Amino acid sequence: MNLKHTLLATALIGALPMVSACAPEPVPAESSAGGAWGASPAPGTTWTVAAEDAVLEREVPATVRSLDHIAVAAEVEGRVLQVHAELGDRVSTGQKLASLDPSALRSRLEAAQAALDLAEAEQRRVDRLVAERVASEREADAAASLARQARAHLELAQSALEKATVVSPVDAIVEAREVSPGDLAVPGKALFALYDPKRLVLEAQIPLDDRAPIQIGTELSFELSGETGRAQVLEIAPTSDPRSRTLRVRLGLDASAAHASLAPGSFGLVRYPAGTRARIAVPLQAVRRVGQLEMVLAQDAQGQWRRRAVRTGAASGEQIEILSGLSAGEVIGW
């Protein structure tokens, strides 16, 4: 062995104590839980685990709908001059939504007025001739009929001119605006879509198998915009969707300030009872968290008290549900 190899071997031998000093000590299995898996002293309070029937509650997604959707269209043809309402605006009955160009309608009104003036003048002339026994009663009747027709045409022209201003038929909220200044408005073509905020419902699809406990008037729980509440079932569809095997259910929403910000399309949840199930629940103070584990102190078959890992569910009041780790009849303590 040459000098280089001798020095290397000496360095390695000298480093061995340092490596041994840095190695981690083994950790006893019970030390991380403070003796959790071994026998524990008897607790001060004991509890016998029992199974109970609990309501099985299911939840389904739901959507806010309006029972009243109104399509507002112009009743006369005309070019849109100005739009007075925007998306999301609250409008009242009779409030102006859009203005049409009235020039053509005003000309029609002037023509109708001129025709009426001529018809009334003719009627007066014929009446005078009848009084002089120059014209017959038949001619007088014809002149009067023409005057009545002219008045009717004038009234129609006046009404058409008034309809150049498109107004809201009800108190509502603007859901969509389909028109802009310069567009041609024609009868039957929707300019605005409105909905009634006082007629909102929460619509959900319920599986057919869960139909039995849900009736008209049944109160169900719901969640909307982070708020919870209860509402009555207003409507149950008479037929189901054959593809999804679900039934449409609608819950009524009141027009209170709590729902003032809701709009059709808002997402929520509906919860409803769907039978019962066996459930085990224990007092909250019986469950102890150790790191990532949830544990209870349970008595084994030999009467020894030992920590046992469990899996918990939802808490309700002073109790919490145990999903696994405990059986009915066992005794726990704290």
C-alpha positions as CSV (number, residue, x, y, z in Angstrom):
1,M,0.0,0.0,0.0
2,N,1.5,3.3,-1.0
3,L,1.4,6.5,1.0
4,K,-1.7,7.9,-0.8
5,H,-3.8,4.9,0.0
6,T,-2.6,4.8,3.6
7,L,-3.7,8.4,4.2
8,L,-7.2,7.8,2.6
9,A,-7.8,4.8,4.8
10,T,-6.8,6.7,7.9
11,A,-9.3,9.5,7.0
12,L,-12.2,7.1,6.5
13,I,-11.5,5.3,9.8
14,G,-11.4,8.7,11.6
15,A,-14.8,9.8,10.1
16,L,-16.7,6.7,11.3
17,P,-17.4,8.0,14.8
18,M,-18.8,11.2,13.3
19,V,-21.2,9.4,11.0
20,S,-22.4,7.2,13.9
21,A,-23.0,10.4,16.0
22,C,-25.2,12.0,13.2
23,A,-27.4,8.9,12.7
24,P,-31.0,9.5,14.1
25,E,-32.1,7.6,17.2
26,P,-35.1,5.2,16.6
27,V,-38.4,6.7,17.9
28,P,-40.6,4.5,20.0
29,A,-44.0,3.9,18.3
30,E,-46.0,5.3,21.2
31,S,-44.0,8.4,21.9
32,S,-45.5,10.4,19.0
33,A,-49.0,10.1,20.5
34,G,-47.9,10.3,24.1
35,G,-48.7,6.6,24.8
36,A,-51.9,6.7,22.7
37,W,-51.8,3.1,21.6
38,G,-50.9,1.6,25.0
39,A,-53.1,1.2,28.0
40,S,-54.4,4.5,29.5
41,P,-55.8,5.4,32.9
42,A,-59.5,5.0,33.4
43,P,-61.4,8.2,32.4
44,G,-63.5,10.3,34.7
45,T,-66.6,10.1,32.4
46,T,-67.9,7.1,30.4
47,W,-70.3,6.9,27.5
48,T,-72.0,3.8,26.0
49,V,-72.0,4.1,22.2
50,A,-75.5,3.6,20.7
51,A,-76.9,3.6,17.2
52,E,-79.8,5.8,16.3
53,D,-82.0,6.5,13.3
54,A,-81.0,9.7,11.6
55,V,-82.6,11.4,8.7
56,L,-80.8,10.8,5.4
57,E,-80.4,14.3,3.8
58,R,-79.5,14.7,0.2
59,E,-78.6,17.9,-1.7
60,V,-79.0,18.7,-5.4
61,P,-77.9,21.7,-7.4
62,A,-80.6,24.3,-8.0
63,T,-81.1,27.4,-10.2
64,V,-83.0,30.6,-9.6
65,R,-85.7,31.1,-12.2
66,S,-88.4,33.7,-12.8
67,L,-92.0,32.6,-13.4
68,D,-92.6,35.8,-15.4
69,H,-90.4,36.7,-18.4
70,I,-91.6,39.5,-20.5
71,A,-90.4,40.2,-24.1
72,V,-91.0,43.9,-24.9
73,A,-91.3,44.7,-28.6
74,A,-92.3,47.8,-30.5
75,E,-95.9,48.0,-31.7
76,V,-95.1,50.2,-34.6
77,E,-92.2,50.3,-37.1
78,G,-89.6,52.9,-36.7
79,R,-85.9,53.7,-36.4
80,V,-84.6,53.7,-32.7
81,L,-83.4,57.1,-31.7
82,Q,-82.6,56.6,-28.1
83,V,-82.4,53.7,-25.5
84,H,-83.4,54.7,-21.9
85,A,-82.8,51.4,-20.0
86,E,-79.7,49.2,-19.5
87,L,-79.1,45.6,-18.4
88,G,-79.9,45.2,-14.7
89,D,-82.0,48.4,-14.4
90,R,-85.2,48.3,-12.3
91,V,-88.1,49.7,-14.3
92,S,-91.6,50.5,-13.2
93,T,-94.9,50.3,-15.1
94,G,-95.0,52.9,-17.9
95,Q,-91.3,53.8,-17.6
96,K,-89.7,54.8,-20.9
97,L,-87.4,52.1,-22.4
98,A,-86.7,53.4,-25.9
99,S,-87.8,56.2,-28.3
100,L,-88.5,55.6,-32.0
101,D,-88.2,58.2,-34.8
102,P,-91.8,59.7,-34.9
103,S,-91.5,61.7,-38.2
104,A,-93.3,59.1,-40.4
105,L,-95.9,58.6,-37.7
106,R,-96.5,62.3,-37.3
107,S,-96.9,62.7,-41.1
108,R,-99.5,59.9,-41.0
109,L,-101.3,61.7,-38.2
110,E,-101.4,65.0,-40.2
111,A,-102.8,63.1,-43.2
112,A,-105.5,61.5,-41.0
113,Q,-106.4,64.9,-39.6
114,A,-106.7,66.4,-43.1
115,A,-108.9,63.5,-44.2
116,L,-111.1,64.0,-41.2
117,D,-111.4,67.8,-41.9
118,L,-112.5,67.0,-45.5
119,A,-115.0,64.3,-44.4
120,E,-116.6,66.6,-41.8
121,A,-116.8,69.4,-44.3
122,E,-118.5,67.1,-46.8
123,Q,-120.9,65.9,-44.1
124,R,-121.9,69.5,-43.2
125,R,-122.5,70.2,-46.9
126,V,-124.7,67.1,-47.4
127,D,-126.6,67.9,-44.3
128,R,-127.3,71.3,-45.6
129,L,-128.5,69.9,-48.9
130,V,-130.8,67.4,-47.1
131,A,-132.3,70.3,-45.1
132,E,-133.0,72.1,-48.5
133,R,-134.5,68.8,-49.8
134,V,-131.8,68.7,-52.5
135,A,-129.9,65.6,-51.3
136,S,-131.4,62.3,-50.0
137,E,-131.0,60.8,-46.6
138,R,-128.9,58.0,-48.2
139,E,-126.3,60.6,-49.2
140,A,-126.3,62.0,-45.7
141,D,-125.7,58.6,-44.2
142,A,-122.8,58.0,-46.6
143,A,-121.2,61.3,-45.7
144,A,-121.6,60.5,-42.0
145,S,-120.1,57.1,-42.5
146,L,-117.0,58.6,-44.2
147,A,-116.6,61.1,-41.4
148,R,-116.7,58.3,-38.8
149,Q,-114.1,56.3,-40.8
150,A,-111.9,59.4,-40.9
151,R,-112.1,59.9,-37.1
152,A,-111.2,56.2,-36.6
153,H,-108.1,56.6,-38.8
154,L,-107.1,59.7,-36.9
155,E,-107.4,57.9,-33.6
156,L,-105.2,55.0,-35.0
157,A,-102.6,57.6,-36.2
158,Q,-102.6,59.2,-32.7
159,S,-102.2,55.9,-31.0
160,A,-99.4,54.9,-33.3
161,L,-97.6,58.2,-32.6
162,E,-97.9,57.5,-28.8
163,K,-96.4,54.0,-29.4
164,A,-93.3,55.5,-30.8
165,T,-92.2,55.6,-27.1
166,V,-91.6,52.0,-25.9
167,V,-92.5,51.6,-22.2
168,S,-92.4,48.9,-19.6
169,P,-95.7,47.0,-19.2
170,V,-94.9,45.9,-15.6
171,D,-92.6,46.6,-12.6
172,A,-89.5,44.5,-13.5
173,I,-85.8,44.2,-14.0
174,V,-84.1,44.4,-17.4
175,E,-82.7,41.0,-18.2
176,A,-81.5,41.7,-21.7
177,R,-81.2,44.6,-24.1
178,E,-81.5,43.6,-27.7
179,V,-81.6,47.1,-29.4
180,S,-79.2,50.0,-30.0
181,P,-79.8,53.5,-31.4
182,G,-80.1,53.3,-35.2
183,D,-81.7,49.8,-35.3
184,L,-85.0,49.4,-37.1
185,A,-87.7,48.3,-34.7
186,V,-90.5,46.3,-36.1
187,P,-93.6,44.8,-34.4
188,G,-92.9,41.4,-33.0
189,K,-89.1,41.8,-32.7
190,A,-88.1,41.9,-29.0
191,L,-86.2,45.0,-27.9
192,F,-85.9,44.1,-24.2
193,A,-86.3,41.1,-22.0
194,L,-87.7,41.7,-18.5
195,Y,-88.3,39.5,-15.5
196,D,-90.4,40.1,-12.4
197,P,-88.2,39.9,-9.2
198,K,-91.3,39.2,-7.1
199,R,-91.9,35.9,-8.9
200,L,-88.6,34.1,-8.4
201,V,-88.4,30.4,-7.7
202,L,-85.6,28.0,-7.0
203,E,-85.7,25.1,-9.4
204,A,-84.1,21.7,-8.8
205,Q,-84.2,18.2,-10.4
206,I,-85.1,15.5,-7.8
207,P,-84.4,11.8,-8.6
208,L,-87.6,9.9,-9.1
209,D,-86.7,7.5,-6.2
210,D,-86.8,10.5,-3.8
211,R,-90.3,11.7,-4.9
212,A,-92.3,10.2,-2.1
213,P,-91.4,12.6,0.8
214,I,-91.8,15.7,-1.4
215,Q,-95.3,17.2,-1.8
216,I,-96.8,20.6,-2.6
217,G,-96.3,22.7,0.5
218,T,-93.4,20.7,1.9
219,E,-90.7,22.9,3.4
220,L,-87.2,22.2,2.2
221,S,-83.8,23.7,3.1
222,F,-81.8,25.6,0.6
223,E,-78.6,27.6,0.3
224,L,-78.1,30.6,-1.9
225,S,-75.2,33.1,-2.1
226,G,-73.9,31.7,1.2
227,E,-77.2,32.1,3.0
228,T,-79.4,29.3,4.2
229,G,-83.2,29.2,4.5
230,R,-86.3,27.2,4.1
231,A,-89.0,27.5,1.4
232,Q,-92.2,25.7,0.4
233,V,-92.5,23.5,-2.7
234,L,-94.8,25.5,-5.1
235,E,-94.7,23.2,-8.1
236,I,-93.9,19.6,-9.0
237,A,-93.7,18.7,-12.6
238,P,-96.3,16.1,-13.6
239,T,-93.8,14.3,-15.9
240,S,-90.2,13.3,-15.4
241,D,-87.2,13.5,-17.7
242,P,-86.8,10.0,-19.2
243,R,-83.1,10.4,-19.7
244,S,-82.1,11.6,-16.2
245,R,-85.1,10.1,-14.4
246,T,-85.5,13.3,-12.5
247,L,-88.5,15.4,-11.6
248,R,-88.6,19.2,-11.7
249,V,-89.4,20.8,-8.3
250,R,-89.8,24.6,-7.7
251,L,-89.5,26.3,-4.4
252,G,-91.0,29.8,-3.8
253,L,-88.6,32.6,-2.9
254,D,-90.1,35.6,-1.1
255,A,-89.5,39.1,-2.3
256,S,-87.6,40.2,0.8
257,A,-84.4,42.3,0.9
258,A,-82.5,39.1,1.5
259,H,-83.2,38.0,-2.1
260,A,-83.1,41.4,-3.7
261,S,-79.7,40.7,-5.3
262,L,-80.8,37.4,-6.8
263,A,-81.3,37.1,-10.5
264,P,-82.4,34.2,-12.8
265,G,-79.4,31.9,-13.3
266,S,-78.1,32.2,-9.7
267,F,-76.8,28.9,-8.4
268,G,-77.8,27.3,-5.2
269,L,-78.5,24.0,-3.4
270,V,-81.6,22.3,-2.2
271,R,-81.6,19.8,0.6
272,Y,-84.3,17.3,1.3
273,P,-85.0,14.2,3.4
274,A,-84.5,10.9,1.7
275,G,-85.3,8.3,4.3
276,T,-83.3,7.3,7.4
277,R,-80.1,5.6,8.2
278,A,-78.3,4.2,11.3
279,R,-75.9,6.7,12.8
280,I,-73.4,6.6,15.7
281,A,-72.7,9.9,17.4
282,V,-70.6,10.7,20.5
283,P,-70.0,13.9,22.5
284,L,-67.6,16.4,21.0
285,Q,-65.3,16.2,24.0
286,A,-64.8,12.5,23.5
287,V,-62.9,13.0,20.3
288,R,-59.3,14.1,20.6
289,R,-57.1,15.2,17.7
290,V,-53.5,13.9,17.7
291,G,-51.6,15.3,14.7
292,Q,-53.6,14.3,11.7
293,L,-55.5,11.6,13.6
294,E,-58.9,11.8,15.4
295,M,-58.9,9.5,18.4
296,V,-61.2,8.4,21.2
297,L,-60.5,6.6,24.5
298,A,-62.3,3.2,24.2
299,Q,-62.5,0.2,26.5
300,D,-61.3,-3.1,24.9
301,A,-62.6,-6.6,25.5
302,Q,-60.2,-7.0,28.5
303,G,-61.5,-3.9,30.1
304,Q,-58.4,-1.9,29.3
305,W,-58.7,1.7,28.2
306,R,-56.8,2.4,24.9
307,R,-56.7,5.2,22.4
308,R,-58.4,4.3,19.1
309,A,-58.3,6.1,15.7
310,V,-61.8,7.0,14.3
311,R,-63.2,8.9,11.3
312,T,-65.7,11.6,12.1
313,G,-68.5,13.1,10.1
314,A,-70.6,16.2,10.6
315,A,-71.0,17.8,14.0
316,S,-74.6,18.6,15.2
317,G,-75.0,20.6,18.5
318,E,-72.9,18.9,21.2
319,Q,-72.3,15.7,19.3
320,I,-70.3,14.5,16.3
321,E,-71.0,11.6,14.0
322,I,-68.5,8.7,13.9
323,L,-68.2,7.2,10.5
324,S,-65.8,4.4,11.3
325,G,-63.8,3.1,14.3
326,L,-66.6,2.5,16.8
327,S,-69.5,0.1,17.1
328,A,-72.8,0.3,19.0
329,G,-72.4,-1.1,22.5
330,E,-68.8,-0.1,23.1
331,V,-67.8,2.1,26.0
332,I,-65.8,5.3,25.6
333,G,-64.6,7.9,28.0
334,W,-62.9,11.3,28.5
